[in-house]
Amino acid sequence: MTQPGSVPTQADRGWFGHPRGLSTLFFTEMWERFSYYGMRGFLILYMTKALGFTDKDAGLAYGNYVSAVWLTPILGGLIADRWLGQYRSVLYGGIIIALGHFTLAFPPLPFFYAGLTLIVIGTGLLKPNISALVGSLYESGDERRDAGFSIFYMGINIGAFLGPIIAGRLAEGVDWHLGFACAGIGMVFGLVQYVLGRRRLQPGIERLAFRPPPATTPGAAKPGRLSGDDWRRIAAVLVLFLFASLFWGAYEQAGSTLSLFADRYVNLEFLGIKLYASYFASIQAGFVILLSPLFAWLWIRLGPRQPSSPAKFALALVFVGLAFILLMPAGSLAQQGIKVSPLWLVGAYFIQELGELCLSPVGLSLVTKVAPVRLVGLLMGMFFLSNALGNWLAGWSARFISTAPLVQLFGVIAAITIAAGLILFLLLRPIRHLMGGVR
Protein backbone atom coordinates (compact mmCIF):
# COMPACT_ATOMS: atom_id res chain seq x y z
CA MET A 1 0.00 0.00 0.00
CA THR A 2 1.32 3.45 -0.89
CA GLN A 3 1.45 5.86 1.99
CA PRO A 4 -0.79 8.90 1.47
CA GLY A 5 1.04 11.85 0.05
CA SER A 6 4.14 9.87 -0.87
CA VAL A 7 4.05 10.50 -4.58
CA PRO A 8 3.63 14.28 -4.48
CA THR A 9 6.28 14.61 -1.79
CA GLN A 10 8.79 12.54 -3.72
CA ALA A 11 8.31 14.78 -6.74
CA ASP A 12 8.25 18.01 -4.72
CA ARG A 13 11.62 19.73 -4.98
CA GLY A 14 10.28 23.23 -5.52
CA TRP A 15 12.06 25.05 -2.66
CA PHE A 16 15.84 24.80 -3.04
CA GLY A 17 15.45 21.11 -3.78
CA HIS A 18 13.12 20.53 -0.81
CA PRO A 19 9.33 20.20 -0.50
CA ARG A 20 7.53 23.53 -0.87
CA GLY A 21 5.96 22.98 2.54
CA LEU A 22 9.37 23.54 4.11
CA SER A 23 9.23 27.21 3.12
CA THR A 24 5.87 27.54 4.90
CA LEU A 25 7.21 25.98 8.11
CA PHE A 26 10.53 27.85 7.83
CA PHE A 27 8.82 31.25 7.90
CA THR A 28 6.21 30.19 10.49
CA GLU A 29 8.96 29.18 12.89
CA MET A 30 11.09 32.20 11.98
CA TRP A 31 8.29 34.59 12.93
CA GLU A 32 7.40 32.61 16.06
CA ARG A 33 11.02 32.78 17.24
CA PHE A 34 11.08 36.48 16.26
CA SER A 35 8.19 37.05 18.65
CA TYR A 36 9.58 34.85 21.44
CA TYR A 37 13.17 36.08 21.47
CA GLY A 38 12.17 39.63 20.60
CA MET A 39 10.08 39.81 23.77
CA ARG A 40 12.50 37.76 25.87
CA GLY A 41 15.31 40.18 25.02
CA PHE A 42 13.71 42.96 27.06
CA LEU A 43 11.42 41.01 29.43
CA ILE A 44 13.55 41.20 32.57
CA LEU A 45 14.41 44.83 31.80
CA TYR A 46 10.70 45.63 31.58
CA MET A 47 10.08 43.99 34.94
CA THR A 48 12.87 45.82 36.75
CA LYS A 49 12.51 49.23 35.06
CA ALA A 50 8.81 49.59 34.21
CA LEU A 51 7.06 47.35 36.72
CA GLY A 52 9.42 48.09 39.60
CA PHE A 53 10.23 44.45 40.37
CA THR A 54 13.27 43.77 42.52
CA ASP A 55 16.02 41.71 40.92
CA LYS A 56 14.93 38.74 43.05
CA ASP A 57 11.27 38.97 42.01
CA ALA A 58 12.11 39.64 38.36
CA GLY A 59 14.51 36.68 38.27
CA LEU A 60 11.87 34.40 39.80
CA ALA A 61 9.16 35.52 37.36
CA TYR A 62 11.55 35.24 34.41
CA GLY A 63 12.74 31.79 35.45
CA ASN A 64 9.22 30.47 35.96
CA TYR A 65 8.13 31.80 32.57
CA VAL A 66 10.98 30.52 30.43
CA SER A 67 11.07 27.13 32.17
CA ALA A 68 7.31 26.73 31.63
CA VAL A 69 7.83 27.48 27.93
CA TRP A 70 10.04 24.36 27.75
CA LEU A 71 7.73 22.21 29.91
CA THR A 72 4.44 22.62 28.04
CA PRO A 73 5.61 21.12 24.69
CA ILE A 74 5.34 17.68 26.30
CA LEU A 75 1.59 18.26 26.78
CA GLY A 76 1.33 19.95 23.39
CA GLY A 77 2.66 16.87 21.64
CA LEU A 78 0.20 14.67 23.53
CA ILE A 79 -2.75 16.92 22.66
CA ALA A 80 -1.79 16.87 18.98
CA ASP A 81 -1.38 13.10 18.90
CA ARG A 82 -4.71 12.37 20.58
CA TRP A 83 -7.04 15.19 19.59
CA LEU A 84 -6.08 18.14 17.44
CA GLY A 85 -3.47 16.82 15.02
CA GLN A 86 -0.24 18.64 14.23
CA TYR A 87 -1.58 21.20 11.74
CA ARG A 88 -4.34 22.53 13.98
CA SER A 89 -2.10 22.45 17.05
CA VAL A 90 0.41 24.73 15.34
CA LEU A 91 -2.38 27.02 14.12
CA TYR A 92 -4.12 27.30 17.50
CA GLY A 93 -0.78 27.63 19.27
CA GLY A 94 0.25 30.52 17.03
CA ILE A 95 -3.06 32.31 17.59
CA ILE A 96 -2.70 31.95 21.38
CA ILE A 97 0.90 33.22 21.23
CA ALA A 98 -0.16 36.30 19.25
CA LEU A 99 -2.97 36.97 21.74
CA GLY A 100 -0.45 36.68 24.55
CA HIS A 101 1.85 39.31 23.08
CA PHE A 102 -1.03 41.66 22.37
CA THR A 103 -2.24 41.16 25.95
CA LEU A 104 1.20 42.21 27.19
CA ALA A 105 0.79 45.43 25.22
CA PHE A 106 -1.68 46.63 27.90
CA PRO A 107 0.01 48.22 30.94
CA PRO A 108 -1.97 46.87 33.96
CA LEU A 109 -0.14 44.10 35.86
CA PRO A 110 -2.89 41.46 35.45
CA PHE A 111 -2.42 41.71 31.68
CA PHE A 112 1.28 40.99 32.18
CA TYR A 113 0.69 37.67 33.89
CA ALA A 114 -2.18 36.75 31.55
CA GLY A 115 -0.04 37.47 28.50
CA LEU A 116 2.86 35.32 29.71
CA THR A 117 0.45 32.49 30.48
CA LEU A 118 -1.03 32.62 26.99
CA ILE A 119 2.45 32.53 25.41
CA VAL A 120 3.39 29.49 27.51
CA ILE A 121 0.22 27.63 26.42
CA GLY A 122 0.59 28.60 22.78
CA THR A 123 4.26 27.67 22.61
CA GLY A 124 3.45 24.28 24.12
CA LEU A 125 1.08 23.59 21.25
CA LEU A 126 3.25 25.01 18.47
CA LYS A 127 6.82 24.07 19.32
CA PRO A 128 6.80 20.23 19.20
CA ASN A 129 4.27 19.94 16.40
CA ILE A 130 5.87 22.23 13.87
CA SER A 131 9.00 20.05 14.08
CA ALA A 132 6.82 16.98 13.53
CA LEU A 133 5.38 18.63 10.43
CA VAL A 134 8.88 19.28 9.09
CA GLY A 135 9.73 15.60 9.43
CA SER A 136 6.45 14.59 7.81
CA LEU A 137 7.35 16.40 4.59
CA TYR A 138 9.87 13.65 3.82
CA GLU A 139 9.27 9.99 3.22
CA SER A 140 11.11 7.43 5.29
CA GLY A 141 14.64 7.13 3.95
CA ASP A 142 14.55 10.46 2.08
CA GLU A 143 18.14 11.65 2.10
CA ARG A 144 17.00 15.30 2.17
CA ARG A 145 15.56 15.09 5.70
CA ASP A 146 18.67 16.10 7.69
CA ALA A 147 19.41 18.97 5.33
CA GLY A 148 15.78 20.07 5.63
CA PHE A 149 16.05 20.26 9.41
CA SER A 150 19.28 22.23 9.04
CA ILE A 151 17.45 24.78 6.88
CA PHE A 152 14.60 24.87 9.39
CA TYR A 153 17.11 25.44 12.23
CA MET A 154 18.49 28.39 10.28
CA GLY A 155 15.00 29.93 10.23
CA ILE A 156 14.84 29.62 14.01
CA ASN A 157 18.06 31.57 14.41
CA ILE A 158 17.20 34.24 11.84
CA GLY A 159 14.07 34.99 13.85
CA ALA A 160 16.00 34.90 17.12
CA PHE A 161 18.54 37.32 15.66
CA LEU A 162 16.07 39.87 14.27
CA GLY A 163 13.53 39.82 17.12
CA PRO A 164 15.60 41.49 19.86
CA ILE A 165 16.97 44.08 17.43
CA ILE A 166 13.56 45.21 16.14
CA ALA A 167 11.19 44.56 19.05
CA GLY A 168 13.88 45.44 21.59
CA ARG A 169 14.60 48.74 19.87
CA LEU A 170 10.91 49.66 19.94
CA ALA A 171 10.52 48.57 23.57
CA GLU A 172 13.56 50.35 25.02
CA GLY A 173 13.73 53.25 22.60
CA VAL A 174 10.04 54.14 22.14
CA ASP A 175 7.62 52.32 24.44
CA TRP A 176 7.73 48.98 26.23
CA HIS A 177 4.24 48.01 25.13
CA LEU A 178 4.99 48.82 21.50
CA GLY A 179 7.74 46.19 21.73
CA PHE A 180 5.24 43.60 22.94
CA ALA A 181 2.84 44.56 20.15
CA CYS A 182 5.66 44.22 17.60
CA ALA A 183 6.27 40.66 18.80
CA GLY A 184 2.56 39.91 18.37
CA ILE A 185 2.53 41.33 14.85
CA GLY A 186 5.47 39.09 13.98
CA MET A 187 3.49 36.05 15.07
CA VAL A 188 0.54 37.20 12.97
CA PHE A 189 2.81 37.38 9.91
CA GLY A 190 3.81 33.79 10.57
CA LEU A 191 0.19 32.67 10.94
CA VAL A 192 -0.96 34.34 7.73
CA GLN A 193 1.60 32.61 5.54
CA TYR A 194 1.05 29.34 7.48
CA VAL A 195 -2.65 29.34 6.56
CA LEU A 196 -1.97 30.40 2.98
CA GLY A 197 0.59 27.60 2.62
CA ARG A 198 -1.62 24.81 3.93
CA ARG A 199 -1.87 23.04 0.56
CA ARG A 200 1.90 22.68 0.52
CA LEU A 201 1.71 20.85 3.84
CA GLN A 202 -1.05 18.45 2.81
CA PRO A 203 1.21 15.49 1.90
CA GLY A 204 2.86 15.71 5.31
CA ILE A 205 -0.46 16.05 7.13
CA GLU A 206 -1.71 12.91 5.39
CA ARG A 207 1.48 11.06 6.24
CA LEU A 208 1.09 11.91 9.93
CA ALA A 209 -2.52 10.74 9.85
CA PHE A 210 -1.59 7.41 8.22
CA ARG A 211 0.66 5.98 10.96
CA PRO A 212 0.38 2.24 10.45
CA PRO A 213 0.87 0.05 13.53
CA PRO A 214 4.40 -1.31 13.92
CA ALA A 215 4.94 -4.69 12.33
CA THR A 216 5.81 -7.64 14.53
CA THR A 217 8.57 -10.03 13.60
CA PRO A 218 9.46 -13.44 15.00
CA GLY A 219 11.72 -13.12 17.99
CA ALA A 220 10.91 -9.45 18.56
CA ALA A 221 10.68 -8.21 22.12
CA LYS A 222 7.19 -8.23 23.56
CA PRO A 223 5.38 -4.88 23.40
CA GLY A 224 5.94 -2.82 26.51
CA ARG A 225 8.97 -4.82 27.65
CA LEU A 226 12.40 -3.19 27.63
CA SER A 227 15.63 -5.13 27.39
CA GLY A 228 18.66 -4.60 29.62
CA ASP A 229 20.35 -2.67 26.81
CA ASP A 230 17.30 -0.41 26.56
CA TRP A 231 17.47 0.42 30.25
CA ARG A 232 21.20 1.14 30.07
CA ARG A 233 20.68 3.53 27.17
CA ILE A 234 17.86 5.28 29.03
CA ALA A 235 20.24 5.66 31.98
CA ALA A 236 22.82 7.27 29.67
CA VAL A 237 20.25 9.82 28.47
CA LEU A 238 19.29 10.67 32.07
CA VAL A 239 22.93 11.18 33.07
CA LEU A 240 23.51 13.51 30.13
CA PHE A 241 20.23 15.27 30.98
CA LEU A 242 21.73 16.37 34.31
CA PHE A 243 24.87 17.76 32.68
CA ALA A 244 22.83 19.48 29.93
CA SER A 245 20.73 21.20 32.62
CA LEU A 246 23.87 22.76 34.10
CA PHE A 247 24.94 23.91 30.65
CA TRP A 248 21.60 25.59 29.93
CA GLY A 249 21.60 27.14 33.40
CA ALA A 250 24.75 29.05 32.44
CA TYR A 251 23.99 29.60 28.76
CA GLU A 252 20.52 31.08 29.37
CA GLN A 253 21.96 33.77 31.63
CA ALA A 254 21.88 35.77 28.39
CA GLY A 255 18.23 36.60 28.98
CA SER A 256 18.51 37.20 32.73
CA THR A 257 21.76 38.06 34.53
CA LEU A 258 23.69 39.18 31.46
CA SER A 259 20.76 41.25 30.20
CA LEU A 260 20.79 43.19 33.48
CA PHE A 261 24.60 43.39 33.28
CA ALA A 262 24.37 44.89 29.80
CA ASP A 263 21.80 47.44 30.93
CA ARG A 264 23.66 48.56 34.06
CA TYR A 265 27.35 48.09 33.44
CA VAL A 266 28.06 48.14 29.69
CA ASN A 267 28.84 51.28 27.69
CA LEU A 268 25.83 51.28 25.36
CA GLU A 269 27.52 53.28 22.64
CA PHE A 270 29.92 51.77 20.15
CA LEU A 271 31.58 53.55 17.23
CA GLY A 272 29.09 56.37 17.65
CA ILE A 273 26.09 54.01 17.48
CA LYS A 274 23.59 53.95 20.36
CA LEU A 275 23.00 50.42 21.59
CA TYR A 276 20.22 48.91 23.67
CA ALA A 277 20.69 46.13 26.21
CA SER A 278 18.16 43.95 24.42
CA TYR A 279 20.36 43.96 21.29
CA PHE A 280 22.80 41.61 23.02
CA ALA A 281 20.17 38.85 23.00
CA SER A 282 20.68 38.67 19.22
CA ILE A 283 24.39 37.90 19.41
CA GLN A 284 24.01 34.21 20.24
CA ALA A 285 21.72 33.58 17.27
CA GLY A 286 24.05 35.55 15.01
CA PHE A 287 26.99 33.35 15.98
CA VAL A 288 24.88 30.21 15.43
CA ILE A 289 24.20 31.35 11.86
CA LEU A 290 27.89 32.03 11.27
CA LEU A 291 29.36 29.00 13.05
CA SER A 292 26.89 26.21 12.20
CA PRO A 293 28.35 25.57 8.71
CA LEU A 294 31.85 25.52 10.21
CA PHE A 295 30.91 22.93 12.82
CA ALA A 296 29.08 20.81 10.25
CA TRP A 297 32.24 20.84 8.11
CA LEU A 298 34.44 20.07 11.14
CA TRP A 299 32.50 16.96 12.22
CA ILE A 300 32.48 15.65 8.64
CA ARG A 301 36.18 16.40 8.28
CA LEU A 302 37.06 14.57 11.50
CA GLY A 303 34.77 11.65 10.67
CA PRO A 304 35.45 8.73 13.07
CA ARG A 305 38.12 10.82 14.82
CA GLN A 306 35.58 13.35 16.09
CA PRO A 307 34.79 13.38 19.84
CA SER A 308 31.98 11.13 21.02
CA SER A 309 28.63 12.76 21.90
CA PRO A 310 29.30 12.69 25.68
CA ALA A 311 32.76 14.21 25.04
CA LYS A 312 31.09 17.03 23.08
CA PHE A 313 28.79 17.62 26.06
CA ALA A 314 31.86 17.91 28.30
CA LEU A 315 33.48 20.37 25.88
CA ALA A 316 30.26 22.43 25.89
CA LEU A 317 30.36 22.76 29.68
CA VAL A 318 34.00 23.82 29.60
CA PHE A 319 33.35 26.40 26.89
CA VAL A 320 30.43 28.01 28.72
CA GLY A 321 32.55 28.14 31.88
CA LEU A 322 35.38 29.83 30.00
CA ALA A 323 32.93 32.46 28.77
CA PHE A 324 32.19 33.45 32.37
CA ILE A 325 35.90 33.46 33.23
CA LEU A 326 36.29 36.00 30.43
CA LEU A 327 33.58 38.13 32.05
CA MET A 328 35.24 38.19 35.48
CA PRO A 329 37.62 41.09 34.65
CA ALA A 330 34.68 42.97 33.09
CA GLY A 331 32.71 42.43 36.30
CA SER A 332 35.61 43.78 38.37
CA LEU A 333 35.87 46.91 36.22
CA ALA A 334 32.11 47.40 36.27
CA GLN A 335 31.93 47.41 40.05
CA GLN A 336 34.62 50.08 40.14
CA GLY A 337 32.15 52.33 38.33
CA ILE A 338 33.64 51.86 34.86
CA LYS A 339 31.26 51.26 31.96
CA VAL A 340 32.83 48.30 30.16
CA SER A 341 33.07 47.76 26.41
CA PRO A 342 30.27 45.75 24.76
CA LEU A 343 33.02 43.60 23.23
CA TRP A 344 33.33 41.78 26.57
CA LEU A 345 29.83 40.35 26.08
CA VAL A 346 30.41 39.71 22.38
CA GLY A 347 33.51 37.68 23.21
CA ALA A 348 31.72 35.75 25.95
CA TYR A 349 28.81 34.91 23.67
CA PHE A 350 31.21 33.71 20.97
CA ILE A 351 32.76 31.23 23.40
CA GLN A 352 29.31 30.18 24.62
CA GLU A 353 28.24 29.40 21.08
CA LEU A 354 31.21 27.08 20.62
CA GLY A 355 29.67 25.15 23.49
CA GLU A 356 26.07 25.39 22.32
CA LEU A 357 26.96 23.90 18.95
CA CYS A 358 28.72 21.02 20.73
CA LEU A 359 25.62 20.23 22.79
CA SER A 360 22.27 21.30 21.36
CA PRO A 361 22.15 19.60 17.93
CA VAL A 362 24.34 16.76 19.21
CA GLY A 363 22.00 16.09 22.12
CA LEU A 364 18.91 15.86 19.93
CA SER A 365 20.67 13.52 17.54
CA LEU A 366 21.96 11.38 20.42
CA VAL A 367 18.50 10.82 21.86
CA THR A 368 17.18 9.58 18.52
CA LYS A 369 20.12 7.16 18.26
CA VAL A 370 20.11 5.61 21.74
CA ALA A 371 16.45 5.73 22.81
CA PRO A 372 14.32 2.59 22.34
CA VAL A 373 12.17 3.10 19.25
CA ARG A 374 8.87 3.18 21.11
CA LEU A 375 10.22 5.66 23.67
CA VAL A 376 11.93 8.19 21.40
CA GLY A 377 9.18 10.78 21.88
CA LEU A 378 9.10 10.35 25.64
CA LEU A 379 12.87 10.56 26.05
CA MET A 380 13.06 13.53 23.69
CA GLY A 381 10.49 15.27 25.88
CA MET A 382 12.48 14.38 28.98
CA PHE A 383 15.65 15.71 27.37
CA PHE A 384 13.87 19.00 26.63
CA LEU A 385 13.26 19.23 30.37
CA SER A 386 16.96 20.05 30.68
CA ASN A 387 16.14 23.34 28.92
CA ALA A 388 13.32 23.95 31.38
CA LEU A 389 15.49 23.28 34.42
CA GLY A 390 18.37 25.29 32.96
CA ASN A 391 16.14 28.29 32.22
CA TRP A 392 14.77 28.19 35.76
CA LEU A 393 18.33 28.17 37.13
CA ALA A 394 19.17 31.14 34.90
CA GLY A 395 16.26 33.12 36.33
CA TRP A 396 17.13 32.09 39.89
CA SER A 397 20.73 33.26 39.42
CA ALA A 398 19.65 36.75 38.31
CA ARG A 399 18.61 37.62 41.86
CA PHE A 400 22.27 37.75 42.88
CA ILE A 401 23.40 40.43 40.43
CA SER A 402 22.61 43.19 42.92
CA THR A 403 23.67 41.34 46.09
CA ALA A 404 26.87 39.47 45.18
CA PRO A 405 30.12 40.84 43.71
CA LEU A 406 30.06 40.27 39.95
CA VAL A 407 33.46 38.58 40.01
CA GLN A 408 32.13 36.12 42.56
CA LEU A 409 28.87 35.54 40.67
CA PHE A 410 30.60 34.92 37.34
CA GLY A 411 33.30 32.87 39.06
CA VAL A 412 30.82 30.53 40.73
CA ILE A 413 29.02 29.90 37.43
CA ALA A 414 32.37 29.23 35.73
CA ALA A 415 33.55 26.91 38.50
CA ILE A 416 30.35 24.84 38.48
CA THR A 417 30.24 24.36 34.72
CA ILE A 418 33.97 23.66 34.24
CA ALA A 419 33.95 21.23 37.16
CA ALA A 420 30.91 19.50 35.65
CA GLY A 421 32.71 19.28 32.31
CA LEU A 422 35.79 17.72 33.90
CA ILE A 423 33.65 15.22 35.83
CA LEU A 424 31.91 14.28 32.61
CA PHE A 425 35.28 13.69 30.93
CA LEU A 426 36.05 11.22 33.73
CA LEU A 427 32.72 9.46 33.14
CA LEU A 428 33.11 9.07 29.38
CA ARG A 429 34.00 5.38 29.46
CA PRO A 430 31.09 4.24 31.71
CA ILE A 431 28.64 6.43 29.76
CA ARG A 432 29.79 4.98 26.44
CA HIS A 433 29.32 1.53 27.99
CA LEU A 434 25.73 2.43 28.90
CA MET A 435 25.16 3.67 25.34
CA GLY A 436 26.12 0.27 23.94
CA GLY A 437 28.76 1.51 21.52
CA VAL A 438 26.75 4.41 20.08
CA ARG A 439 29.02 7.45 19.69
C-alpha positions, 0 to 999 in steps of 0.5 A, spaced: 500 500 500 502 506 498 502 511 503 498 517 502 502 523 500 508 519 498 508 521 490 507 528 491 512 529 496 517 525 492 516 529 486 516 536 490 523 539 490 520 546 488 524 550 494 531 549 493 530 542 492 526 541 498 518 540 499 515 547 498 511 545 505 518 547 508 518 554 506 511 555 509 514 551 516 521 555 515 517 562 515 512 560 520 517 558 525 522 564 523 516 569 525 514 565 532 522 565 534 522 572 532 516 574 537 519 569 542 526 572 542 524 579 541 520 579 547 524 575 551 530 580 550 527 585 554 522 582 558 527 582 565 528 589 563 521 591 563 520 587 569 525 591 573 525 598 570 517 599 568 514 594 573 518 596 579 520 588 580 526 587 585 532 583 581 529 577 586 522 577 584 524 579 576 529 573 576 523 568 579 518 571 574 523 570 568 525 563 570 518 560 571 516 563 565 521 561 560 522 554 564 514 553 563 515 554 555 520 548 555 515 544 559 508 545 556 511 542 549 510 535 552 503 536 553 502 539 546 505 533 543 500 529 547 494 533 545 496 533 537 497 526 537 490 524 541 485 530 539 487 536 534 493 533 530 499 537 528 496 542 523 491 545 527 495 544 534 500 549 530 495 554 528 491 554 534 498 555 538 500 561 534 493 564 535 494 563 542 501 566 542 499 572 538 494 573 543 499 573 549 503 578 546 497 583 544 495 582 551 502 584 554 501 590 550 496 593 555 500 596 561 496 593 567 499 588 571 494 582 570 495 583 563 502 581 564 501 575 567 495 573 563 499 574 556 505 570 559 500 564 560 497 565 553 504 565 550 506 558 555 500 555 552 501 557 545 508 555 545 506 548 548 502 547 542 506 550 536 513 548 538 513 540 538 508 539 532 511 544 527 517 540 528 513 533 527 510 537 520 517 538 518 519 531 518 512 529 515 514 532 509 519 527 507 518 519 506 522 514 510 529 514 507 529 520 504 536 523 504 534 530 504 531 530 511 537 532 515 538 537 510 531 540 511 532 540 518 538 544 518 534 549 513 529 549 518 534 550 524 536 556 520 529 559 520 529 559 528 536 563 528 534 568 523 528 569 527 532 569 534 537 574 531 532 579 528 527 579 534 531 582 539 533 588 534 527 590 532 522 589 538 527 590 543 529 597 539 521 599 539 521 597 547 527 600 550 527 606 545 520 608 544 515 604 548 515 597 552 508 596 550 509 597 542 515 592 543 510 587 545 505 589 540 511 588 535 512 581 537 505 579 536 505 582 529 510 578 527 506 572 530 501 574 525 505 574 519 507 567 521 500 565 521 498 568 515 503 565 511 502 558 514 494 558 513 496 560 505 501 555 505 496 549 507 496 546 501 503 545 501 503 541 507 497 536 505 502 530 503 505 531 510 499 532 514 496 525 510 502 522 512 502 523 519 494 521 519 496 514 516 501 511 521 500 504 520 501 500 527 508 497 527 509 490 524 511 484 529 517 479 527 518 473 530 523 473 535 521 481 537 521 483 544 514 483 547 510 490 546 511 494 553 517 490 555 524 493 555 531 489 554 537 490 559 540 494 553 534 499 553 534 500 560 542 502 560 541 507 554 535 510 558 540 511 563 545 514 559 540 519 556 538 521 564 545 522 566 547 527 560 540 530 561 543 532 568 549 535 565 545 538 559 541 542 565 547 545 568 549 547 561 543 551 559 543 554 566 549 558 564 547 559 557 541 562 558 543 567 563 543 571 556 536 573 557 537 574 565 543 576 569 547 578 562 541 582 560 541 586 566 549 586 566 548 589 559 543 594 561 547 597 568 554 596 566 556 596 559 557 602 555 551 602 550 555 606 545 559 603 540 563 607 534 558 612 535 552 608 534 547 607 540 546 600 543 540 597 547 541 592 552 536 587 548 540 587 542 545 583 546 540 577 546 541 577 538 548 575 538 548 568 540 543 567 534 548 571 530 553 566 531 549 560 530 548 562 523 555 564 522 558 557 526 553 552 524 556 551 517 563 551 520 561 545 525 558 541 520 564 541 516 568 540 522 565 533 524 564 531 517 572 532 516 574 529 523 569 523 521 570 517 526 576 521 529 571 526 532 569 526 539 563 522 542 557 525 543 558 525 551 565 528 550 562 534 546 557 535 552 563 535 556 566 540 551 560 544 551 560 545 559 568 547 559 566 552 553 560 556 557 565 556 563 570 559 559 565 564 557 564 566 564 571 566 566 572 572 560 567 576 564 570 576 570 575 582 569 569 585 566 565 584 572 571 587 576 571 593 572 564 594 572 563 594 580 569 600 580 564 604 576 567 603 569 562 602 563 565 596 560 566 595 552 560 591 549 566 587 546 566 583 553 559 580 552 560 579 544 567 575 546 563 571 551 557 569 547 562 567 541 565 562 546 558 560 549 556 558 542 562 554 541 559 550 546 552 550 544 553 547 537 557 542 541 551 540 545 544 542 542 544 539 535 548 533 538 544 532 544 537 531 539 541 527 535 543 522 540 536 521 543 534 519 537 540 514 536 540 511 543 532 511 545 528 505 544 524 506 538 517 506 542 520 511 547 523 516 542 518 521 543 518 520 551 525 521 552 526 527 547 520 530 551 524 528 557 531 531 554 527 537 553 526 538 560 533 540 561 532 546 557 526 547 562 530 546 568 536 550 565 532 556 564 529 556 571 536 556 574 538 562 569 532 566 572 534 564 579 541 566 578 539 573 576 537 575 583 544 575 585 546 580 580 545 586 585 547 582 592 553 578 590 560 581 587 560 580 579 566 577 580 564 572 585 557 571 581 561 569 574 566 565 578 561 561 581 558 559 574 564 558 571 567 553 576 560 549 576 560 548 569 567 547 568 567 542 574 561 538 571 565 538 564 571 535 567 567 530 571 563 528 565 570 527 561 572 522 567 565 518 566 566 518 558 568 510 558 562 508 563 557 512 559 559 509 552 558 503 555 551 504 557 550 507 550 552 500 547 557 503 543 553 508 540 558 514 539 
